[in-house]
Amino acid sequence: MTETSDSKLATDTAAKASDGAATVDDKLDEAEIFLRQHNLSPEYVQQLVADDDALKKLLRRIDMTVLPLLCVTYMLQYVDKQALSYAAVFDLFTDAHINGTQYSWFPSIFYLAYLLAEYPWSYLAQKTQLAKVAGVCIMLWGSVLMLTAASHDFIGMAVCRFLLGVFEAPITTFFVMIVAQWYTRQEQPFRAGAFYSCNGLGSMVGGILTYGIGQIGGGFPVWKSIFLMLGGVTALWGIVIILFLPDSIISARRFSVDEKAALIGRARLARTGVISHKIRMYQIWEALLDPQIHLLFFFMLLNATINGGVANFGKLIIKGVVSDPFKTVLLGIPQGAFSVFWILSGTFLASRFKNVNTLVMPLYLVPTVVGVLMMWLMDRKTQAVGVLFGYYLCGSFVTSLVLCMQMPAMNLGGYTKRMTGTAAVFLAICVGNIVGPHAFLDEEAPTYATGCKVILGCCAGQLVVAMMLRWLLISRNKQRDALAEDSVSATAKMGEIDAAVVEVTDQTDFENPKFRYVL
């Protein structure tokens, strides 16, 4: 899409909206309102942003206070989501009277609920208090996990998985938006990687806990103990989130007014806005019609299809190599360590070097292709080590998922548009995770040839989409640079510190000609 068509789209969609004729004051971001209420001038904010030493200390405080809450929550979310696959290694199938085909429906049911609930939760969070909504959801999903232990048939298990999907639905979207508020665009990939890598940590912790629970004995079913213990811990953690996770920069109690002003000044550098509780309908339409979001949706759809299969059938793939359920759990632990390495290394590269996101995304699909070929083609009796190593390699695709997941928050202006774009990307995650498990056919266990072919096809498709996305963003930046050079008011494209003093309005990237896209 050209710059002219971008502007036309912004104009057309704004004209359709009920708030399209809003005054400048009506479109002020709430961060700007906060600065005005405290009589903090643009020049004073500029001074705060120019103090590098103070900003480094402030960044460390955020890393030590906000980020750990996200990380622990994400670890618990992954462990709880994977509790079903841990339980499947033990006596779940016999005690709950389910078969492999029914089991493959559980992740689809979970993500169907996720699909239906994700945007309503996002809407509620924008209108109310984001962190409080998250905390309540965490408490409820922990409670549902404990109730799963009472299930004794497919219907009971299916209902619990559906409710679990409803209450887990908002967490990742919320966390992406939190990272976008507290960190600059250059800092965001690695911080998003930090909390998402806790999936790998959760895989290790979950494996160790499951092994320990299984050793307790006493005659109580191991799979029920797994659900009860993990659910209880999560429900208690929800209370911690309610008490300590701030809803936004503006409402954070442990930060002074000057520190909040400095954070707002940092956030201005991206020209994406900070926070707004007002839903702007024209921004929703603009998001739905933006080709960038369409490409991110398709990339995530293909990536999540891979995830849907690997995440839910990984333990069963290992079980095809070893028969002992305890060994199956233990051999799954290294996969978590590999996942941490893949995510942190990829997101570090994306944060360390400018405009490489859309290059790292396809690059980290290469180990997945190699790993899947090893799992598919190697003999499970004579080349068991190779099959296991292939399983550990194939998790690298998650790095691409993390970078794609953060792109709407980095590359979309306007709070409602960012929320809508982020939600659209997570809808793709839901659809992919619904579809993915059904490529792993029960009769093809343990090689799952069809599943491996689908993964390889998805990797090829993501390569094409990533290159299309990079071309689109480069084209938009070039067009905006050309317009800026012709404009006397551009003033050498306006430096970063200058951006910190510009009044924060809730404008979209289409409306703001000074907005530049991260590649």
Disulfide bonds with the S-S distance in Angstrom:
none
